[in-house]
Amino acid sequence: MNEEEPDKTTLKSENQNRNEENRRQIIDFIANNGISDAKSISKAIGLKPSRTRDYLKQLVDEGILEVEEEYKNRKYRIKQVVF
């Protein structure tokens, strides 16, 4: 392996850190701005719309976010936790 090439473990760790940071930025944006659409989130944090939608889908699937409307009017909010 070339000394200037990062190893696969380092690259994987950097990608995980970047993914977690992007997810955190999305959550923070919605927490600070309220119900938001993917386009607004994408512009605010500097991600491509398609990548933003991927993160949003993950966050919805994990139960962190909720979808307010469907299809092109889809908006996201932080899921309310009831105790």
N, C-alpha and C positions, 0 to 999 in steps of 0.2 A: 504494500500500500504506500502511496506517495505521502510524504510527511505533510504536504500542504493540503491534502484532502482530508476533510473531517470524516471520522468513522461513522458508521450507520447508527450507532447508539447515540452519538452526539446530535446527529441530524434529527433523529426521532424525538429526542428530548426537546430540541429547539422547536420542532413542529408542535409538540404537545403544549409547550409554553405559549406559543403564538396562538394556538386554538383556544386555550384557556383565557388568554388576554382578550381575544376577539369576543368570546362569549361574555366575559365580564363587562366589556364596553357596551354590548347590546343590552344587557340587563341594566346597567347603570343609566344608559340613555332612556330606556323606558321608565325606569324608576324616577328619573328627574323630569321627564317630559310628558308622562302619562301615556295613554293609548296612542300607539304609533304604527305607521305602515312601514313595510320593508324598504320602500324607496327613501323615505326620510331617514331611517336608521342607516341605510347604506351610505347616503351622502354624508351624514354626520360623522361616521366613524371611518370612512374611506375604504370601504370594501366594495367589491363588485356586487351588484344586486343578486346575482345567482348564488354567490357564496353566502351573502347575508341570509337569503332564504333557506339555504342549507342549515345554517346555525339556528335560525328561528324554528325550523322543523324539529331539530334535535331538542331544543329547549322546550317546545310544546310536548314532544314525546316523553320527555323526562318529568313533565308536570311542573315546570318552573314558570312557563308562560301559558296564557290562554289565548285562543283566537276569538275575536269578537264578531267578525262577519266572515262571509265566505267568498271564495274566488277572487276577483280583482279588487274587491273592497276589503280584503282581509286586513284586519288590524290586530295588534298584539298588546297584551297587558300582562303585568305580573299577576300570577295566580294568587288569589286570596286564600290564605291559610286559616282554617277554622279550627279552634281548639275545643 
